[in-house]
């Protein structure tokens, strides 16, 4: 299955069931398998899905032609472990969402993912509905380095 297909299915699954965010951070392999319906997924499949998913959730575009090298770099930064990579990418947001603070980064990420438009090998935020506050926050987070 192509990376874009995996990412698109993962995004659709999480948007329709936001509880999968916790599962994605804790059990990336089984969550990707569940979202795609595949019995087996490789470390490369999972790491690419995590890298693209994180970028999209933070309002960044994803060029699927370069996704393998980006994911490889993120894996290297996390000791070659997709589990460590998932915790690195999503753990802080999940912890903040579960805290008593008023901020809910997971809800913001889900809102951003619901606007993703997959087209021409590049996915990004669909601005055809106009630019709203959530879009601005996503772009600001991406520019200011809110996530890797």
ABEGO torsion letter per residue (X at the ends): XBAAAAAAAAAAAAAABAAAAAAAAABAAAAAAAAAGBABBBAAAAAAAAAAAAAAAAGBBBBAAAAAAAAAAAAAAAGGBAAAAAAAAAAAAAAAAABABABBAAAAAAAAAAABBBBGGBBBBBAAAEBBAAAAAAAAAAAAGABX
